[in-house]
C-alpha cells in the first residue's frame, strides 16, 4: 500500500512539473504572437500610408506606334 502511494505521489509530482512547463511555454508563445501581431499591424499601416508608386499609372498605356 505504501509503495502505491509513493508511486502516485511521484506521478503527481511529474505531472505538476509538466503542467508548469506547458503553462510557461504557452505564456511565452502568446507573448510572441502578441508581438508578431503588433509588428504585422505596424507594417500594414506603413504599407497603406505609402504613396502610390511613380511607376504605377492609372492611365492605360497607349498602343505601340505600329498599331
Biopython code that builds the backbone (N, CA, C, O; Angstrom):
import numpy as np
from Bio.PDB.StructureBuilder import StructureBuilder

atoms = [
    (1, "UNK", "N", (0.815, -1.189, 0.000)),
    (1, "UNK", "CA", (0.000, 0.000, 0.000)),
    (1, "UNK", "C", (0.867, 1.265, 0.000)),
    (1, "UNK", "O", (0.623, 2.195, -0.768)),
    (2, "UNK", "N", (1.869, 1.284, 0.863)),
    (2, "UNK", "CA", (2.782, 2.431, 0.951)),
    (2, "UNK", "C", (3.479, 2.659, -0.391)),
    (2, "UNK", "O", (3.680, 3.796, -0.817)),
    (3, "UNK", "N", (3.839, 1.568, -1.038)),
    (3, "UNK", "CA", (4.533, 1.660, -2.329)),
    (3, "UNK", "C", (3.637, 2.325, -3.381)),
    (3, "UNK", "O", (4.120, 3.134, -4.173)),
    (4, "UNK", "N", (2.367, 2.002, -3.399)),
    (4, "UNK", "CA", (1.416, 2.607, -4.350)),
    (4, "UNK", "C", (1.269, 4.094, -4.100)),
    (4, "UNK", "O", (1.186, 4.881, -5.042)),
    (5, "UNK", "N", (1.235, 4.480, -2.835)),
    (5, "UNK", "CA", (1.104, 5.901, -2.505)),
    (5, "UNK", "C", (2.326, 6.666, -2.982)),
    (5, "UNK", "O", (2.203, 7.755, -3.541)),
    (6, "UNK", "N", (3.503, 6.099, -2.763)),
    (6, "UNK", "CA", (4.749, 6.737, -3.212)),
    (6, "UNK", "C", (4.744, 6.864, -4.738)),
    (6, "UNK", "O", (5.127, 7.899, -5.282)),
    (7, "UNK", "N", (4.309, 5.808, -5.419)),
    (7, "UNK", "CA", (4.256, 5.848, -6.881)),
    (7, "UNK", "C", (3.280, 6.928, -7.362)),
    (7, "UNK", "O", (3.581, 7.665, -8.302)),
    (8, "UNK", "N", (2.128, 7.020, -6.725)),
    (8, "UNK", "CA", (1.140, 8.035, -7.107)),
    (8, "UNK", "C", (1.659, 9.445, -6.823)),
    (8, "UNK", "O", (1.444, 10.356, -7.622)),
    (9, "UNK", "N", (2.332, 9.624, -5.702)),
    (9, "UNK", "CA", (2.910, 10.933, -5.385)),
    (9, "UNK", "C", (3.990, 11.316, -6.391)),
    (9, "UNK", "O", (4.110, 12.479, -6.776)),
    (10, "UNK", "N", (4.774, 10.327, -6.811)),
    (10, "UNK", "CA", (5.812, 10.571, -7.811)),
    (10, "UNK", "C", (5.193, 10.981, -9.144)),
    (10, "UNK", "O", (5.640, 11.937, -9.778)),
    (11, "UNK", "N", (4.175, 10.258, -9.557)),
    (11, "UNK", "CA", (3.483, 10.598, -10.801)),
    (11, "UNK", "C", (2.887, 11.997, -10.724)),
    (11, "UNK", "O", (2.978, 12.774, -11.676)),
    (12, "UNK", "N", (2.282, 12.311, -9.592)),
    (12, "UNK", "CA", (1.672, 13.624, -9.404)),
    (12, "UNK", "C", (2.731, 14.724, -9.514)),
    (12, "UNK", "O", (2.491, 15.760, -10.133)),
    (13, "UNK", "N", (3.882, 14.498, -8.923)),
    (13, "UNK", "CA", (4.957, 15.487, -8.987)),
    (13, "UNK", "C", (5.406, 15.707, -10.426)),
    (13, "UNK", "O", (5.617, 16.849, -10.835)),
    (14, "UNK", "N", (5.557, 14.638, -11.199)),
    (14, "UNK", "CA", (5.950, 14.768, -12.603)),
    (14, "UNK", "C", (4.865, 15.489, -13.409)),
    (14, "UNK", "O", (5.173, 16.313, -14.271)),
    (15, "UNK", "N", (3.608, 15.179, -13.129)),
    (15, "UNK", "CA", (2.514, 15.829, -13.853)),
    (15, "UNK", "C", (2.446, 17.318, -13.525)),
    (15, "UNK", "O", (2.219, 18.140, -14.413)),
    (16, "UNK", "N", (2.640, 17.663, -12.272)),
    (16, "UNK", "CA", (2.645, 19.074, -11.887)),
    (16, "UNK", "C", (3.782, 19.820, -12.575)),
    (16, "UNK", "O", (3.603, 20.952, -13.024)),
    (17, "UNK", "N", (4.946, 19.189, -12.657)),
    (17, "UNK", "CA", (6.081, 19.806, -13.350)),
    (17, "UNK", "C", (5.780, 19.971, -14.840)),
    (17, "UNK", "O", (6.094, 21.005, -15.430)),
    (18, "UNK", "N", (5.178, 18.961, -15.435)),
    (18, "UNK", "CA", (4.837, 19.046, -16.861)),
    (18, "UNK", "C", (3.815, 20.146, -17.110)),
    (18, "UNK", "O", (3.931, 20.889, -18.085)),
    (19, "UNK", "N", (2.827, 20.256, -16.249)),
    (19, "UNK", "CA", (1.813, 21.308, -16.395)),
    (19, "UNK", "C", (2.454, 22.679, -16.250)),
    (19, "UNK", "O", (2.140, 23.591, -17.014)),
    (20, "UNK", "N", (3.330, 22.834, -15.297)),
    (20, "UNK", "CA", (4.027, 24.117, -15.105)),
    (20, "UNK", "C", (4.847, 24.479, -16.343)),
    (20, "UNK", "O", (4.819, 25.621, -16.803)),
    (21, "UNK", "N", (5.569, 23.505, -16.874)),
    (21, "UNK", "CA", (6.376, 23.740, -18.076)),
    (21, "UNK", "C", (5.493, 24.103, -19.264)),
    (21, "UNK", "O", (5.820, 25.019, -20.019)),
    (22, "UNK", "N", (4.387, 23.403, -19.438)),
    (22, "UNK", "CA", (3.467, 23.710, -20.540)),
    (22, "UNK", "C", (2.855, 25.097, -20.387)),
    (22, "UNK", "O", (2.704, 25.819, -21.373)),
    (23, "UNK", "N", (2.503, 25.475, -19.170)),
    (23, "UNK", "CA", (1.955, 26.815, -18.941)),
    (23, "UNK", "C", (2.963, 27.895, -19.292)),
    (23, "UNK", "O", (2.603, 28.911, -19.887)),
    (24, "UNK", "N", (4.208, 27.689, -18.933)),
    (24, "UNK", "CA", (5.255, 28.652, -19.279)),
    (24, "UNK", "C", (5.405, 28.755, -20.795)),
    (24, "UNK", "O", (5.523, 29.853, -21.340)),
    (25, "UNK", "N", (5.402, 27.623, -21.461)),
    (25, "UNK", "CA", (5.540, 27.598, -22.911)),
    (25, "UNK", "C", (4.383, 28.334, -23.583)),
    (25, "UNK", "O", (4.594, 29.112, -24.514)),
    (26, "UNK", "N", (3.177, 28.089, -23.116)),
    (26, "UNK", "CA", (2.007, 28.753, -23.689)),
    (26, "UNK", "C", (2.083, 30.259, -23.462)),
    (26, "UNK", "O", (1.770, 31.033, -24.366)),
    (27, "UNK", "N", (2.492, 30.682, -22.277)),
    (27, "UNK", "CA", (2.606, 32.112, -21.983)),
    (27, "UNK", "C", (3.649, 32.765, -22.890)),
    (27, "UNK", "O", (3.424, 33.865, -23.394)),
    (28, "UNK", "N", (4.780, 32.103, -23.102)),
    (28, "UNK", "CA", (5.820, 32.636, -23.992)),
    (28, "UNK", "C", (5.322, 32.712, -25.431)),
    (28, "UNK", "O", (5.575, 33.695, -26.127)),
    (29, "UNK", "N", (4.621, 31.687, -25.871)),
    (29, "UNK", "CA", (4.096, 31.690, -27.236)),
    (29, "UNK", "C", (3.055, 32.784, -27.419)),
    (29, "UNK", "O", (3.032, 33.437, -28.462)),
    (30, "UNK", "N", (2.201, 32.997, -26.439)),
    (30, "UNK", "CA", (1.192, 34.053, -26.542)),
    (30, "UNK", "C", (1.859, 35.420, -26.602)),
    (30, "UNK", "O", (1.428, 36.295, -27.352)),
    (31, "UNK", "N", (2.901, 35.599, -25.817)),
    (31, "UNK", "CA", (3.640, 36.861, -25.843)),
    (31, "UNK", "C", (4.254, 37.092, -27.221)),
    (31, "UNK", "O", (4.216, 38.203, -27.749)),
    (32, "UNK", "N", (4.814, 36.039, -27.793)),
    (32, "UNK", "CA", (5.415, 36.156, -29.122)),
    (32, "UNK", "C", (4.343, 36.444, -30.175)),
    (32, "UNK", "O", (4.559, 37.263, -31.068)),
    (33, "UNK", "N", (3.198, 35.781, -30.077)),
    (33, "UNK", "CA", (2.093, 36.026, -31.006)),
    (33, "UNK", "C", (1.650, 37.482, -30.904)),
    (33, "UNK", "O", (1.395, 38.126, -31.921)),
    (34, "UNK", "N", (1.560, 38.000, -29.687)),
    (34, "UNK", "CA", (1.157, 39.396, -29.496)),
    (34, "UNK", "C", (2.150, 40.349, -30.155)),
    (34, "UNK", "O", (1.750, 41.304, -30.821)),
    (35, "UNK", "N", (3.450, 40.090, -29.969)),
    (35, "UNK", "CA", (4.474, 40.954, -30.590)),
    (35, "UNK", "C", (4.413, 40.864, -32.111)),
    (35, "UNK", "O", (4.530, 41.881, -32.795)),
    (36, "UNK", "N", (4.232, 39.662, -32.645)),
    (36, "UNK", "CA", (4.145, 39.492, -34.096)),
    (36, "UNK", "C", (2.899, 40.177, -34.662)),
    (36, "UNK", "O", (2.946, 40.757, -35.747)),
    (37, "UNK", "N", (1.797, 40.109, -33.935)),
    (37, "UNK", "CA", (0.566, 40.766, -34.367)),
    (37, "UNK", "C", (0.774, 42.280, -34.414)),
    (37, "UNK", "O", (0.347, 42.933, -35.367)),
    (38, "UNK", "N", (1.425, 42.841, -33.397)),
    (38, "UNK", "CA", (1.707, 44.273, -33.383)),
    (38, "UNK", "C", (2.611, 44.655, -34.550)),
    (38, "UNK", "O", (2.384, 45.676, -35.199)),
    (39, "UNK", "N", (3.627, 43.848, -34.821)),
    (39, "UNK", "CA", (4.537, 44.122, -35.940)),
    (39, "UNK", "C", (3.785, 44.087, -37.262)),
    (39, "UNK", "O", (3.998, 44.939, -38.125)),
    (40, "UNK", "N", (2.919, 43.119, -37.421)),
    (40, "UNK", "CA", (2.137, 43.000, -38.644)),
    (40, "UNK", "C", (1.228, 44.212, -38.828)),
    (40, "UNK", "O", (1.128, 44.752, -39.929)),
    (41, "UNK", "N", (0.575, 44.633, -37.769)),
    (41, "UNK", "CA", (-0.295, 45.804, -37.852)),
    (41, "UNK", "C", (0.501, 47.050, -38.214)),
    (41, "UNK", "O", (0.037, 47.871, -39.006)),
    (42, "UNK", "N", (1.698, 47.204, -37.642)),
    (42, "UNK", "CA", (2.555, 48.338, -37.968)),
    (42, "UNK", "C", (2.948, 48.316, -39.444)),
    (42, "UNK", "O", (2.914, 49.345, -40.118)),
    (43, "UNK", "N", (3.321, 47.137, -39.938)),
    (43, "UNK", "CA", (3.684, 47.019, -41.357)),
    (43, "UNK", "C", (2.502, 47.320, -42.268)),
    (43, "UNK", "O", (2.666, 47.964, -43.304)),
    (44, "UNK", "N", (1.313, 46.859, -41.891)),
    (44, "UNK", "CA", (0.125, 47.131, -42.696)),
    (44, "UNK", "C", (-0.159, 48.631, -42.741)),
    (44, "UNK", "O", (-0.513, 49.165, -43.792)),
    (45, "UNK", "N", (-0.006, 49.307, -41.610)),
    (45, "UNK", "CA", (-0.220, 50.755, -41.582)),
    (45, "UNK", "C", (0.810, 51.472, -42.448)),
    (45, "UNK", "O", (0.474, 52.420, -43.158)),
    (46, "UNK", "N", (2.045, 51.029, -42.391)),
    (46, "UNK", "CA", (3.089, 51.651, -43.223)),
    (46, "UNK", "C", (2.804, 51.445, -44.705)),
    (46, "UNK", "O", (2.961, 52.362, -45.511)),
    (47, "UNK", "N", (2.384, 50.233, -45.054)),
    (47, "UNK", "CA", (2.088, 49.956, -46.462)),
    (47, "UNK", "C", (0.925, 50.817, -46.963)),
    (47, "UNK", "O", (0.948, 51.300, -48.095)),
    (48, "UNK", "N", (-0.078, 51.004, -46.127)),
    (48, "UNK", "CA", (-1.229, 51.812, -46.523)),
    (48, "UNK", "C", (-0.878, 53.285, -46.625)),
    (48, "UNK", "O", (-1.492, 54.015, -47.403)),
    (49, "UNK", "N", (0.098, 53.731, -45.853)),
    (49, "UNK", "CA", (0.458, 55.143, -45.866)),
    (49, "UNK", "C", (1.412, 55.505, -47.008)),
    (49, "UNK", "O", (1.617, 56.686, -47.290)),
    (50, "UNK", "N", (1.988, 54.511, -47.656)),
    (50, "UNK", "CA", (2.902, 54.794, -48.758)),
    (50, "UNK", "C", (2.140, 55.406, -49.927)),
    (50, "UNK", "O", (1.018, 55.004, -50.236)),
    (51, "UNK", "N", (2.772, 56.385, -50.571)),
    (51, "UNK", "CA", (2.132, 56.981, -51.743)),
    (51, "UNK", "C", (2.236, 55.981, -52.894)),
    (51, "UNK", "O", (3.126, 55.131, -52.905)),
    (52, "UNK", "N", (1.339, 56.084, -53.844)),
    (52, "UNK", "CA", (1.412, 55.146, -54.968)),
    (52, "UNK", "C", (2.756, 55.238, -55.682)),
    (52, "UNK", "O", (3.390, 56.293, -55.695)),
    (53, "UNK", "N", (3.165, 54.178, -56.247)),
    (53, "UNK", "CA", (4.443, 54.118, -56.948)),
    (53, "UNK", "C", (4.404, 55.004, -58.187)),
    (53, "UNK", "O", (3.396, 55.030, -58.893)),
    (54, "UNK", "N", (5.494, 55.737, -58.464)),
    (54, "UNK", "CA", (5.517, 56.556, -59.687)),
    (54, "UNK", "C", (5.473, 55.687, -60.949)),
    (54, "UNK", "O", (5.081, 56.164, -62.014)),
    (55, "UNK", "N", (5.864, 54.441, -60.835)),
    (55, "UNK", "CA", (5.828, 53.560, -61.994)),
    (55, "UNK", "C", (4.413, 53.075, -62.280)),
    (55, "UNK", "O", (4.107, 52.650, -63.394)),
    (56, "UNK", "N", (3.573, 53.140, -61.290)),
    (56, "UNK", "CA", (2.208, 52.666, -61.440)),
    (56, "UNK", "C", (1.343, 53.823, -61.917)),
    (56, "UNK", "O", (1.294, 54.878, -61.284)),
    (57, "UNK", "N", (0.683, 53.622, -63.005)),
    (57, "UNK", "CA", (-0.135, 54.682, -63.572)),
    (57, "UNK", "C", (-1.578, 54.225, -63.665)),
    (57, "UNK", "O", (-1.864, 53.054, -63.912)),
    (58, "UNK", "N", (-2.483, 55.172, -63.462)),
    (58, "UNK", "CA", (-3.900, 54.862, -63.585)),
    (58, "UNK", "C", (-4.359, 54.944, -65.039)),
    (58, "UNK", "O", (-5.378, 54.358, -65.404)),
    (59, "UNK", "N", (-3.604, 55.672, -65.871)),
    (59, "UNK", "CA", (-3.951, 55.810, -67.283)),
    (59, "UNK", "C", (-3.527, 54.559, -68.033)),
    (59, "UNK", "O", (-2.433, 54.036, -67.815)),
    (60, "UNK", "N", (-4.396, 54.081, -68.918)),
    (60, "UNK", "CA", (-3.983, 52.917, -69.712)),
    (60, "UNK", "C", (-2.846, 53.304, -70.657)),
    (60, "UNK", "O", (-2.797, 54.422, -71.171)),
    (61, "UNK", "N", (-1.959, 52.383, -70.869)),
    (61, "UNK", "CA", (-0.811, 52.645, -71.731)),
    (61, "UNK", "C", (-1.296, 52.701, -73.188)),
    (61, "UNK", "O", (-2.059, 51.838, -73.622)),
    (62, "UNK", "N", (-0.858, 53.704, -73.930)),
    (62, "UNK", "CA", (-1.295, 53.779, -75.343)),
    (62, "UNK", "C", (-0.699, 52.610, -76.146)),
    (62, "UNK", "O", (0.356, 52.080, -75.797)),
    (63, "UNK", "N", (-1.375, 52.230, -77.199)),
    (63, "UNK", "CA", (-0.837, 51.123, -78.002)),
    (63, "UNK", "C", (0.467, 51.524, -78.681)),
    (63, "UNK", "O", (0.709, 52.710, -78.904)),
    (64, "UNK", "N", (1.285, 50.575, -79.001)),
    (64, "UNK", "CA", (2.545, 50.900, -79.695)),
    (64, "UNK", "C", (2.251, 51.537, -81.043)),
    (64, "UNK", "O", (1.163, 51.368, -81.593)),
    (65, "UNK", "N", (3.231, 52.275, -81.577)),
    (65, "UNK", "CA", (3.006, 53.031, -82.825)),
    (65, "UNK", "C", (2.664, 52.160, -84.043)),
    (65, "UNK", "O", (2.019, 52.651, -84.969)),
    (66, "UNK", "N", (3.061, 50.929, -84.069)),
    (66, "UNK", "CA", (2.810, 50.111, -85.270)),
    (66, "UNK", "C", (1.376, 49.631, -85.354)),
    (66, "UNK", "O", (1.052, 48.926, -86.309)),
    (67, "UNK", "N", (0.478, 49.969, -84.406)),
    (67, "UNK", "CA", (-0.917, 49.546, -84.496)),
    (67, "UNK", "C", (-1.702, 50.503, -85.315)),
    (67, "UNK", "O", (-2.904, 50.313, -85.504)),
]
sb = StructureBuilder()
sb.init_structure("model")
sb.init_model(0)
sb.init_chain("A")
sb.init_seg("    ")
for serial, (resi, resn, name, xyz) in enumerate(atoms, 1):
    if name == "N":
        sb.init_residue(resn, " ", resi, " ")
    sb.init_atom(name, np.array(xyz, "f"), 0.0, 1.0, " ", f" {name:<3s}", serial, name[0])
structure = sb.get_structure()
